[in-house]
Amino acid sequence: MARVVLSDFPMIDPETYRDVLEAAVDEPVDIEVAELDSTENLIAAAEGADAVVTDINTPVTAAVLDELDLRVVVRSAVGVDNIDVAAAADNGVTVTRVPDYCTDEVATHSVSLLFACLRSLTEYDDHVAGGGWSWETGRPIRRVSASTIGFVSFGPIAQRAAEQLAGFDADLVAYDPFVDADEMASYGVEKASFDELFDRADHVGVYAPLTDATRGMVDADALDRLQENSVVVNVSRGPVVDADALLDALESGSIKAAGLDVLAEEPPEDDPLVGREDTVVTPHAAWYSEESRDDLNRSGAADVAAVLNGETPDGRVDPDADWL
């Protein structure tokens, strides 16, 4: 009998896993749900397991992978920054992810955060709720078509966001060493170096995965390069943006606002970026729709089934991938 351990994270649906695995796997499958929010809990819960389905808080370290005899680890999301992919490969463990389940949702959320900040929507709402009725509360607001919007990383989510922004007639530029200029041009986007992007952009969306190379890449120097009254949106991972530098830029007034779906610590404890008039913060919810949650669980379960059946899963992570 194969044994599959699922994190108790709310986005992971045990019933969907059970339905898919019972229909697709040739042998009986035992499915268990457990708290996997520490190495100790993970090792205790997954002893003797063939598969583990993780969430963002599950630390799948080299020590964990050395201790357990797993066949597959499924990251129930796009990123795999909580999994030691190299150590998994050394232990013969397949790592999978679900890279495309929420492309449209995250792109839409990023554009929504941009316009909420750009058009001062929360300031206006608070002002009216407090009895005010003045357009000046949101000043200054600049015309979108007169702006340049930059993308830090230009994978599928940023590409979809570029498609959504195409009708607003803004200039679009992107930094991504793994996407060539011709592919960017097909989305109406100009390829730029990292420094050039921040020199030119009025507003920036951050879409980069969290790696050793990207951690803190949007730092004080980058933020200082932005145009006056800029908006910074982050829908990737909190640590890609230097939180202290972002706070300093907001407090100094060198940027207008920040729209954040991710933070350095989640859930936050006394994070100074939360509750400010010049920030819009959502609870790592950009991925969510009812359809995306269903896609996430069905795709993750299909990857488990593939490995248990001796097949290559669709979401396999290449341990030699350049972006890791």
C-alpha positions as CSV (number, residue, x, y, z in Angstrom):
1,M,0.0,0.0,0.0
2,A,1.3,3.5,-0.9
3,R,1.2,6.1,1.8
4,V,0.7,9.8,1.0
5,V,0.9,12.5,3.7
6,L,-0.8,15.9,3.0
7,S,-0.1,19.1,4.7
8,D,-3.1,20.5,6.6
9,F,-2.8,23.8,4.8
10,P,-6.3,25.0,3.7
11,M,-5.5,25.2,0.0
12,I,-4.8,21.4,0.0
13,D,-8.0,19.4,-0.4
14,P,-7.7,15.8,0.8
15,E,-10.9,14.7,-0.9
16,T,-9.7,15.7,-4.3
17,Y,-6.4,13.8,-3.7
18,R,-8.4,10.8,-2.6
19,D,-10.6,10.9,-5.7
20,V,-7.8,11.3,-8.1
21,L,-5.4,8.7,-6.5
22,E,-8.1,6.0,-6.1
23,A,-9.0,6.3,-9.8
24,A,-5.4,6.6,-11.1
25,V,-3.1,4.4,-9.0
26,D,-2.9,0.7,-9.4
27,E,-2.3,-0.1,-5.8
28,P,-4.2,0.9,-2.7
29,V,-3.4,4.4,-1.3
30,D,-3.5,5.5,2.3
31,I,-3.9,9.3,2.6
32,E,-3.1,11.1,5.9
33,V,-3.3,14.8,6.8
34,A,-0.8,16.2,9.3
35,E,0.8,19.4,10.4
36,L,4.1,19.7,8.5
37,D,5.2,23.1,9.7
38,S,8.6,22.0,11.1
39,T,11.3,19.5,10.3
40,E,10.4,17.6,13.4
41,N,6.7,17.3,12.5
42,L,7.5,16.5,8.9
43,I,9.8,13.7,9.8
44,A,7.5,12.2,12.4
45,A,4.4,12.4,10.1
46,A,6.1,11.1,6.9
47,E,8.1,8.2,8.3
48,G,7.4,5.3,5.9
49,A,5.6,7.6,3.4
50,D,6.0,7.4,-0.3
51,A,4.8,10.9,-1.0
52,V,4.5,14.3,0.8
53,V,2.4,17.2,-0.4
54,T,3.7,20.4,1.1
55,D,2.7,24.0,1.6
56,I,4.7,27.2,1.9
57,N,5.5,26.5,5.6
58,T,6.9,23.0,5.1
59,P,10.7,23.0,5.4
60,V,11.8,20.1,3.2
61,T,15.5,20.3,4.0
62,A,18.5,18.0,3.2
63,A,18.2,16.6,6.7
64,V,14.6,15.7,6.2
65,L,15.3,14.1,2.8
66,D,18.2,12.1,4.3
67,E,16.0,10.9,7.1
68,L,12.9,9.9,5.1
69,D,12.6,7.4,2.2
70,L,10.3,9.4,0.0
71,R,9.6,8.9,-3.7
72,V,8.0,12.3,-4.4
73,V,7.5,15.7,-2.8
74,V,4.8,17.8,-4.3
75,R,5.0,21.6,-3.7
76,S,1.3,22.7,-3.8
77,A,2.2,26.0,-5.5
78,V,4.4,27.5,-8.2
79,G,7.6,28.1,-6.2
80,V,9.8,25.5,-4.6
81,D,11.9,27.8,-2.3
82,N,11.1,25.7,0.8
83,I,12.5,22.5,-0.8
84,D,16.1,21.5,-1.1
85,V,15.8,20.4,-4.7
86,A,19.4,19.4,-5.0
87,A,19.3,17.2,-1.9
88,A,16.1,15.6,-3.2
89,A,17.9,14.7,-6.4
90,D,20.8,13.2,-4.4
91,N,18.3,11.1,-2.5
92,G,16.4,9.9,-5.6
93,V,13.3,11.9,-4.7
94,T,11.2,13.6,-7.4
95,V,10.1,17.1,-6.7
96,T,7.1,18.5,-8.5
97,R,5.2,21.8,-8.5
98,V,2.1,23.2,-10.2
99,P,3.4,26.0,-12.3
100,D,0.3,27.1,-14.2
101,Y,-2.7,26.7,-11.9
102,C,-3.1,30.3,-11.0
103,T,-1.4,32.3,-13.9
104,D,-4.5,34.3,-14.7
105,E,-5.4,34.9,-11.0
106,V,-2.0,36.2,-10.0
107,A,-1.7,38.4,-13.1
108,T,-5.1,39.9,-12.4
109,H,-4.3,40.4,-8.8
110,S,-1.0,42.2,-9.6
111,V,-2.8,44.5,-12.0
112,S,-5.5,45.1,-9.4
113,L,-2.9,46.0,-6.8
114,L,-1.2,48.4,-9.2
115,F,-4.4,50.3,-10.0
116,A,-5.6,50.3,-6.4
117,C,-2.3,52.1,-5.5
118,L,-2.0,54.2,-8.7
119,R,-5.6,55.5,-8.4
120,S,-5.4,56.0,-4.6
121,L,-8.5,53.8,-4.1
122,T,-7.9,53.0,-0.4
123,E,-7.2,56.6,0.4
124,Y,-10.4,57.7,-1.3
125,D,-12.4,54.9,0.4
126,D,-11.1,55.8,3.9
127,H,-11.7,59.5,3.2
128,V,-15.3,59.0,2.1
129,A,-16.0,56.6,5.0
130,G,-14.8,59.3,7.4
131,G,-17.2,61.9,5.9
132,G,-15.0,63.5,3.4
133,W,-15.7,64.2,-0.3
134,S,-12.5,65.7,-1.9
135,W,-10.7,64.5,-5.0
136,E,-7.5,66.1,-3.7
137,T,-7.2,63.3,-1.1
138,G,-5.6,61.0,-3.6
139,R,-3.1,63.5,-5.1
140,P,-0.9,63.1,-7.0
141,I,-2.3,60.7,-9.6
142,R,-0.6,60.4,-13.0
143,R,-2.2,59.2,-16.3
144,V,-1.5,55.5,-16.9
145,S,-0.9,56.0,-20.6
146,A,1.9,58.4,-19.9
147,S,3.8,55.9,-17.7
148,T,6.3,53.1,-18.1
149,I,5.6,49.9,-16.3
150,G,8.4,47.4,-15.5
151,F,8.3,43.7,-14.9
152,V,11.0,42.1,-12.7
153,S,11.0,38.6,-14.2
154,F,8.9,37.8,-17.3
155,G,7.6,34.3,-16.9
156,P,4.0,33.2,-17.6
157,I,2.4,35.3,-14.9
158,A,4.1,38.5,-15.9
159,Q,3.4,37.7,-19.6
160,R,-0.3,37.4,-18.7
161,A,-0.2,40.7,-16.8
162,A,1.4,42.4,-19.8
163,E,-1.5,41.2,-22.0
164,Q,-3.9,42.6,-19.5
165,L,-2.1,46.0,-19.4
166,A,-1.8,46.2,-23.2
167,G,-5.0,48.2,-23.6
168,F,-3.8,51.0,-21.3
169,D,-1.1,52.3,-23.8
170,A,1.7,52.4,-21.2
171,D,5.2,51.6,-22.2
172,L,6.2,48.1,-20.9
173,V,9.7,47.0,-20.1
174,A,11.0,43.8,-18.5
175,Y,14.1,42.4,-16.9
176,D,14.6,38.6,-17.2
177,P,17.9,37.0,-18.2
178,F,16.1,33.8,-19.2
179,V,13.7,35.4,-21.7
180,D,15.0,36.8,-25.0
181,A,14.0,40.1,-26.5
182,D,12.0,38.6,-29.3
183,E,9.7,36.7,-26.9
184,M,9.2,39.9,-24.9
185,A,8.5,41.9,-28.0
186,S,5.7,39.5,-28.9
187,Y,3.9,40.8,-25.8
188,G,4.7,44.4,-26.6
189,V,7.4,44.5,-24.0
190,E,11.0,45.9,-24.4
191,K,13.8,43.9,-22.8
192,A,16.0,45.9,-20.4
193,S,18.8,45.3,-17.9
194,F,17.9,45.4,-14.2
195,D,19.4,48.9,-13.7
196,E,17.8,50.2,-16.9
197,L,14.4,49.0,-15.9
198,F,14.5,50.9,-12.6
199,D,15.9,54.0,-14.2
200,R,13.0,54.1,-16.7
201,A,10.0,52.6,-14.8
202,D,7.3,54.7,-13.2
203,H,5.8,51.5,-11.7
204,V,7.3,48.1,-11.1
205,G,5.7,44.6,-10.7
206,V,7.9,41.9,-9.1
207,Y,7.3,38.4,-10.3
208,A,10.6,36.7,-9.7
209,P,10.9,33.3,-7.9
210,L,12.8,33.4,-4.6
211,T,16.4,32.0,-5.1
212,D,19.8,32.9,-3.7
213,A,20.2,35.2,-6.7
214,T,16.9,37.0,-6.3
215,R,16.7,37.4,-2.5
216,G,16.8,41.1,-1.7
217,M,17.4,42.0,-5.4
218,V,14.9,44.9,-5.2
219,D,17.0,46.9,-2.8
220,A,17.5,50.5,-1.8
221,D,19.6,51.3,-4.9
222,A,16.9,49.9,-7.2
223,L,14.1,51.8,-5.4
224,D,16.1,55.0,-5.5
225,R,16.3,54.7,-9.3
226,L,12.5,54.8,-9.7
227,Q,10.6,57.8,-11.0
228,E,8.8,60.1,-8.6
229,N,5.4,58.8,-7.4
230,S,6.2,55.2,-8.4
231,V,4.1,52.2,-7.3
232,V,5.8,48.9,-6.4
233,V,3.8,45.7,-6.6
234,N,5.1,42.3,-5.3
235,V,3.2,39.1,-6.0
236,S,6.3,36.8,-6.0
237,R,7.9,36.2,-2.6
238,G,8.3,38.7,0.2
239,P,12.2,38.4,0.5
240,V,12.7,39.3,-3.2
241,V,12.1,42.9,-2.1
242,D,14.2,44.4,0.7
243,A,11.5,45.2,3.2
244,D,13.6,47.8,5.1
245,A,14.5,49.6,1.9
246,L,10.8,49.6,0.8
247,L,9.7,51.0,4.1
248,D,12.4,53.7,3.9
249,A,11.2,54.6,0.3
250,L,7.6,54.9,1.4
251,E,8.4,57.0,4.5
252,S,10.7,59.3,2.6
253,G,8.0,59.8,-0.1
254,S,10.4,58.7,-2.9
255,I,7.7,56.2,-4.0
256,K,4.0,56.7,-3.9
257,A,2.7,53.3,-2.7
258,A,3.2,49.6,-2.6
259,G,0.8,46.8,-3.3
260,L,1.9,43.6,-1.6
261,D,0.5,40.1,-1.7
262,V,3.6,38.7,0.0
263,L,5.7,39.7,3.0
264,A,9.0,38.7,4.5
265,E,7.1,36.9,7.3
266,E,3.7,35.3,6.8
267,P,1.4,35.8,8.6
268,P,3.0,39.1,9.7
269,E,3.7,40.0,13.3
270,D,4.0,43.8,13.8
271,D,5.1,44.3,10.2
272,P,5.5,48.1,9.7
273,L,4.4,47.7,6.0
274,V,0.9,46.6,7.2
275,G,-1.7,49.2,7.9
276,R,-0.1,52.1,6.2
277,E,-2.1,54.5,4.1
278,D,0.3,54.1,1.3
279,T,0.3,50.2,1.2
280,V,-2.3,47.7,0.0
281,V,-1.6,44.3,1.6
282,T,-3.5,41.1,0.8
283,P,-2.9,37.8,2.6
284,H,-1.0,35.9,-0.1
285,A,-4.3,35.4,-1.9
286,A,-3.3,36.3,-5.4
287,W,-3.4,32.6,-6.4
288,Y,-7.0,32.1,-5.3
289,S,-10.1,31.4,-7.2
290,E,-12.3,28.3,-6.8
291,E,-11.2,27.1,-10.2
292,S,-7.5,27.6,-9.4
293,R,-7.8,25.7,-6.1
294,D,-9.4,22.8,-7.9
295,D,-6.7,22.8,-10.6
296,L,-4.0,22.9,-8.0
297,N,-5.2,19.8,-6.2
298,R,-6.0,17.8,-9.2
299,S,-2.6,18.6,-10.8
300,G,-0.7,17.8,-7.6
301,A,-2.6,14.5,-7.2
302,A,-1.9,13.6,-10.8
303,D,1.8,14.1,-10.2
304,V,1.7,11.8,-7.1
305,A,-0.2,9.2,-9.2
306,A,2.4,9.4,-12.0
307,V,5.3,8.8,-9.6
308,L,3.5,5.9,-7.8
309,N,2.8,4.3,-11.2
310,G,6.5,4.7,-12.3
311,E,5.8,7.5,-14.7
312,T,7.3,11.0,-15.1
313,P,5.0,13.6,-13.6
314,D,4.0,16.7,-15.6
315,G,5.2,19.1,-12.8
316,R,8.6,17.6,-12.3
317,V,11.2,20.2,-11.2
318,D,14.6,19.8,-13.0
319,P,17.3,20.0,-10.3
320,D,19.6,21.5,-12.9
321,A,17.2,24.3,-13.9
322,D,18.9,27.7,-14.2
323,W,16.3,29.6,-12.1
324,L,16.7,27.5,-9.0
